[in-house]
Amino acid sequence: MNRTPRVALLMESSRAYERGLIRGIAKYSTLNGPWNFYRKVPSVTGGHQQAIRALRNWKPDGIILREQKNMRAILDLGLPVVISPSERNILGYSNIRTNDKEIGRLGAEHLIDRGLRHFAYCGMDDIFVWSKGRRDSFCTSISHGGYDVHCYDPPYKARQFTWSRERKHIVAWLGGLPKPLGLMVCSDDHCLCVIEACALADYRIPDDVAIVSVGNDEMICELSFPPLSSIALGSSRGGYVAAENLARQMAGQGEIQDIVIEPTGVACRGSSDIMAVDDQEIAQAIRFIQQNSGRPISVDDVVRATALSRRNLYARFSQATGRGVSQYIRSLRAARAARLLLETGMSVSQVSAALGFADEKNFARFFRREKGMNPAEYRNHKGFS
């Protein structure tokens, strides 16, 4: 292709997920382009027919789009396409999708670590394939811990969620669940409805219902009260890989491959800031480990932070959490290291030093044991190198 590629970018930017995709696409264009972009501007493009006519007249070489009502007319243009689906994966095309199995696992692990023993999931499983995937993984992970999950089953099987109609049913559902409850919600958007339902039912967050959501959209999470804990997604990385995929298609080299967006960890805020452990000494031990995950602590340090002997600490910690003390320390330090690798510009050696490791090699060995890959591989796989 001798001229500058023309790429139609048909997605909104009102949500953090789409903004991340656009950032990644822009980064690819900056490093490997440039590309000329056609953007959908709602106040200008007007109705679907006019938008398709304008798109056809612009003559793009490829398209990256969010699933939308006039998508069939767009696909009928016969151009190289990458799709970010909402309701279902689109067969025969490259789809941008999330790793819902890992998202569900992270949500379950986060709530179990709060010491909770009652769990629920609220989603829109009849509408969105990703909601069902997150639900199934969450339920599987919770069941592996020996607990049951209460899943919301909406009474209306419509293809569109209507909050005014659904509200009383979610309130009634929550009212029949045991407390304190660990609740995972399929997305930040949907969580706004669930938070309102908790308020209508007079349930305190996080004391009665501890909530974790998905998306880490700060415009939602930080404006909620209390602020909403949410699983962050590496959508910027996904946007970059999507642009790579489209570039290969436009060059006649592309294969139909899905782009999988990985979760990057849980952004813990007030909605899940609870330690629901009846054993107060163990609750104190857990809080000490959480507060000191940024430095190398040992089991002896935890013993000194409580009034327990080492033997009692081991026995009561395992009984209360289902995990060993050392295992819990390692998992929190690995999670902290992962967040630093993905959310900051710190080098691997700087992350190693910040967490108090003797040297970078020790840190790399520790991280590989906990995460299955070395720090550089993890950063390249989950985020940007």
C-alpha positions in Angstrom: 0.0 0.0 0.0 1.8 3.1 -1.3 -0.5 5.8 0.2 -1.4 6.4 3.8 -3.9 3.7 5.0 -7.5 5.0 5.6 -9.1 3.3 8.6 -12.6 3.8 9.8 -12.8 3.8 13.6 -16.4 3.2 14.5 -16.7 3.2 18.2 -17.8 5.7 20.9 -15.4 6.9 23.6 -17.8 7.4 26.5 -16.6 4.3 28.4 -13.1 3.4 29.7 -13.1 0.2 27.7 -13.5 1.9 24.3 -11.1 4.7 25.3 -8.5 2.1 26.0 -9.0 0.4 22.7 -8.7 3.8 20.9 -5.5 4.6 22.8 -3.9 1.3 21.7 -5.0 1.9 18.1 -3.6 5.4 18.2 -0.3 4.1 19.6 0.0 1.6 16.8 -0.6 4.3 14.2 2.0 6.5 15.9 4.7 3.8 15.9 3.9 2.0 12.6 1.7 4.4 10.6 0.6 7.0 10.2 -3.0 6.1 9.5 -5.8 8.4 8.4 -8.9 7.9 10.6 -12.5 8.3 9.8 -14.4 8.8 13.1 -18.1 8.4 13.8 -19.4 11.7 15.2 -23.0 11.2 16.2 -24.0 14.9 15.9 -22.8 15.0 12.3 -23.2 11.5 10.8 -27.0 11.4 11.4 -28.9 8.2 10.7 -27.6 4.8 9.8 -28.3 5.1 6.0 -26.5 8.5 5.9 -23.6 7.1 8.0 -23.1 4.2 5.6 -23.2 6.5 2.6 -20.6 8.7 4.1 -18.4 5.7 5.0 -18.7 4.3 1.5 -17.8 7.7 0.0 -14.7 8.0 2.2 -13.4 4.7 0.8 -11.6 3.2 3.8 -9.0 0.5 3.5 -10.1 -1.2 6.7 -12.5 -0.8 9.6 -12.4 -1.3 13.4 -15.8 -1.1 14.9 -17.9 -1.8 18.0 -20.9 -4.0 17.4 -23.8 -1.8 16.4 -27.3 -1.8 14.8 -26.1 -1.2 11.2 -23.2 -3.6 11.4 -24.5 -5.9 8.7 -24.5 -3.0 6.2 -20.9 -2.2 7.3 -19.7 -5.8 6.9 -21.3 -6.0 3.5 -18.8 -3.4 2.2 -16.4 -6.4 2.1 -13.4 -4.6 3.7 -10.9 -5.9 6.2 -12.6 -5.7 9.6 -11.9 -6.1 13.3 -15.0 -6.2 15.5 -15.4 -5.5 19.2 -18.6 -7.4 19.8 -21.2 -6.7 22.5 -23.8 -9.4 22.4 -22.0 -12.3 20.7 -18.8 -13.2 18.8 -19.2 -12.6 15.1 -18.2 -15.8 13.1 -15.8 -15.3 10.2 -14.2 -12.1 11.5 -11.5 -11.2 14.0 -13.2 -10.4 17.3 -11.9 -8.4 20.2 -13.0 -10.2 23.3 -12.1 -10.3 27.0 -10.6 -13.3 28.9 -13.8 -13.9 30.9 -12.5 -17.0 32.5 -9.6 -15.1 34.1 -11.9 -12.1 35.0 -14.3 -14.5 36.9 -11.4 -16.1 38.7 -10.0 -12.8 39.8 -13.4 -11.6 41.1 -13.8 -14.8 43.1 -10.4 -14.7 44.5 -10.8 -11.1 45.6 -14.0 -11.7 47.5 -12.7 -15.0 49.1 -9.7 -13.0 50.3 -12.1 -10.6 52.1 -13.0 -13.6 54.4 -16.5 -13.8 53.0 -18.4 -17.1 52.9 -21.6 -16.2 51.0 -21.4 -15.2 47.3 -23.5 -14.1 44.4 -23.2 -13.0 40.8 -25.4 -10.4 39.1 -25.2 -10.0 35.3 -27.0 -9.7 32.0 -26.3 -13.3 30.8 -29.2 -13.5 28.4 -28.0 -10.4 26.5 -24.2 -10.5 26.6 -22.0 -13.5 26.0 -19.2 -12.0 28.1 -21.5 -11.7 31.1 -22.3 -15.4 31.0 -18.6 -16.3 30.6 -17.7 -14.2 33.7 -20.5 -15.8 35.7 -19.5 -19.4 34.8 -15.9 -18.8 35.8 -16.8 -17.0 39.0 -19.1 -19.9 40.0 -16.4 -22.5 39.2 -13.8 -20.6 41.2 -16.1 -20.1 44.2 -17.1 -23.8 44.1 -13.4 -24.8 44.2 -13.2 -23.0 47.5 -16.1 -25.1 48.8 -18.9 -22.5 48.6 -22.1 -21.9 46.6 -23.0 -19.0 44.4 -26.5 -17.4 44.1 -26.9 -16.1 40.5 -29.5 -13.5 39.6 -32.0 -14.8 37.1 -33.9 -11.9 35.5 -37.6 -12.5 35.1 -37.7 -10.8 31.7 -35.8 -12.5 29.0 -35.6 -9.5 26.7 -32.7 -8.5 24.6 -32.6 -5.1 26.3 -32.2 -4.3 30.0 -34.7 -1.9 31.5 -33.8 -0.7 34.9 -37.2 0.7 35.9 -38.7 -2.7 35.2 -35.8 -4.8 36.7 -35.2 -2.8 39.9 -37.8 -4.4 42.2 -36.6 -7.9 41.2 -33.0 -7.2 42.0 -34.0 -5.7 45.4 -36.1 -8.8 46.1 -33.3 -11.1 45.0 -30.8 -9.4 47.3 -33.2 -9.5 50.2 -33.3 -13.3 50.1 -29.5 -13.8 50.2 -27.4 -14.4 53.3 -25.2 -11.6 54.7 -22.5 -10.5 54.7 -22.4 -11.2 50.9 -19.6 -11.1 48.4 -21.2 -9.9 45.1 -19.6 -9.8 41.7 -21.3 -7.7 39.0 -20.7 -8.2 35.3 -19.7 -4.6 34.5 -19.3 -1.1 36.0 -22.3 0.1 34.1 -24.6 -2.6 35.5 -23.1 -2.1 38.9 -24.7 1.4 39.1 -28.1 -0.4 39.1 -27.0 -2.9 41.7 -25.7 -0.1 44.0 -29.0 1.6 43.7 -30.8 -1.6 44.5 -28.7 -2.0 47.7 -29.6 1.5 48.7 -33.3 0.8 48.1 -33.0 -2.4 50.2 -31.2 -0.5 52.9 -28.1 -2.7 52.6 -24.8 -1.2 53.6 -21.8 -1.5 51.2 -19.4 -3.2 52.0 -20.7 -4.3 55.5 -23.7 -6.2 54.2 -22.8 -6.5 50.6 -19.2 -6.3 49.4 -19.0 -5.6 45.7 -16.5 -6.1 42.9 -17.2 -5.1 39.3 -15.4 -5.2 35.9 -14.0 -2.4 33.8 -12.3 0.0 36.3 -14.0 3.0 34.6 -12.9 5.8 36.9 -15.8 8.0 35.8 -18.1 5.3 37.4 -15.9 3.8 40.2 -14.7 7.1 41.8 -18.1 8.7 41.7 -19.9 5.8 43.4 -20.3 5.8 47.2 -18.4 4.1 48.5 -15.9 4.0 45.5 -16.3 0.8 43.5 -13.8 -2.0 43.4 -13.3 -3.2 39.9 -11.3 -5.5 37.7 -9.1 -3.5 35.3 -8.8 -4.6 31.7 -5.8 -4.2 29.4 -7.9 -2.7 26.6 -5.1 -0.4 25.4 -3.0 -3.5 24.7 -6.0 -5.0 23.0 -6.4 -2.0 20.8 -2.8 -2.2 19.7 -3.1 -5.8 18.8 -6.3 -5.2 17.0 -4.6 -2.5 14.9 -1.7 -5.0 14.1 -4.3 -7.5 13.0 -6.1 -5.1 10.7 -2.7 -3.9 9.2 -2.0 -7.6 8.3 -5.5 -7.9 6.8 -5.1 -4.7 4.7 -1.7 -6.1 3.4 -3.4 -9.3 2.4 -1.6 -11.3 5.0 -4.3 -11.4 7.8 -5.7 -14.5 9.4 -9.0 -14.6 11.2 -7.8 -14.5 14.7 -9.5 -13.2 17.9 -7.8 -10.5 20.0 -8.1 -11.4 23.7 -8.0 -8.6 26.3 -6.5 -9.8 29.6 -7.5 -8.4 33.0 -4.6 -6.6 34.7 -5.8 -7.0 38.4 -8.3 -5.7 40.9 -8.4 -2.0 41.7 -9.6 -2.3 45.3 -11.7 0.5 46.6 -14.3 1.0 49.4 -17.0 -1.2 48.0 -15.0 -4.4 49.0 -13.0 -2.9 51.9 -14.1 -5.5 54.4 -12.5 -8.3 56.4 -15.4 -10.6 57.2 -13.5 -13.0 59.6 -15.0 -13.8 62.9 -11.6 -14.5 64.4 -10.4 -11.1 65.3 -6.7 -12.2 65.6 -6.8 -13.6 62.1 -8.5 -10.5 60.8 -5.7 -8.5 62.3 -3.1 -10.8 60.7 -4.7 -10.5 57.3 -4.9 -6.7 57.6 -1.2 -6.6 58.6 -0.2 -8.7 55.5 -2.3 -6.5 53.2 -0.8 -3.3 54.6 2.7 -4.6 54.3 2.6 -6.4 50.9 5.1 -3.8 49.6 7.9 -5.1 51.7 9.4 -8.5 52.5 7.6 -9.9 55.5 7.8 -13.3 57.0 5.5 -15.5 59.1 7.4 -14.4 62.2 6.5 -10.8 61.4 2.8 -11.8 61.2 3.1 -13.7 64.5 4.5 -10.6 66.2 1.6 -8.5 64.8 -0.9 -10.8 66.7 -1.2 -12.4 70.1 -1.0 -15.9 68.7 1.7 -18.5 68.7 3.1 -19.6 65.4 1.2 -22.9 65.6 -2.1 -21.2 66.5 -1.6 -18.7 63.7 -1.1 -21.5 61.1 -4.1 -23.5 62.3 -6.6 -20.6 62.7 -5.4 -18.8 59.5 -6.0 -21.9 57.4 -9.4 -22.5 59.1 -10.5 -18.9 58.5 -9.2 -18.4 55.0 -8.6 -21.9 53.5 -5.0 -20.8 52.7 -1.7 -20.9 54.4 0.0 -17.8 55.8 3.0 -18.0 53.5 0.8 -18.6 50.5 -1.3 -15.5 51.3 1.8 -13.3 51.7 3.2 -14.5 48.4 -0.1 -14.0 46.5 -0.5 -10.4 47.7 3.1 -9.6 46.9 2.8 -11.1 43.4 -0.4 -9.1 42.9 1.3 -5.9 44.0 4.2 -6.6 41.6 1.8 -7.3 38.8 0.1 -3.9 39.3 3.4 -2.1 39.3 4.5 -3.8 36.1 1.2 -3.0 34.3 0.2 0.4 35.8 3.5 2.2 36.0 6.5 3.0 33.9 8.9 1.4 36.4 11.5 -0.9 35.0 11.7 -4.5 36.3 14.7 -3.7 38.4 12.8 -0.7 39.9 9.8 -2.9 40.8 12.2 -5.4 42.3 13.8 -2.7 44.5 10.5 -1.2 45.4 9.3 -4.5 46.8 12.5 -5.1 48.7 13.9 -8.0 46.8 17.7 -8.6 47.2 18.2 -8.4 43.4 16.3 -8.6 40.1 17.1 -12.4 39.7 15.4 -13.3 43.0 12.4 -11.2 42.0 12.2 -12.8 38.6 12.3 -16.3 40.2 9.6 -15.4 42.7 7.4 -13.8 40.1 7.7 -16.8 37.7 6.7 -19.2 40.5 3.6 -17.2 41.3 2.5 -16.0 37.8 3.9 -18.6 35.5 6.1 -16.2 33.5 8.9 -13.8 34.2 8.2 -10.1 34.8 9.1 -8.9 31.3 7.0 -11.6 29.7 4.1 -10.7 31.9 4.3 -7.1 31.1 4.5 -7.8 27.3 1.7 -10.3 27.5 -0.7 -8.3 29.7 0.2 -4.7 28.9 2.7 -2.7 26.9 6.4 -3.4 27.0 
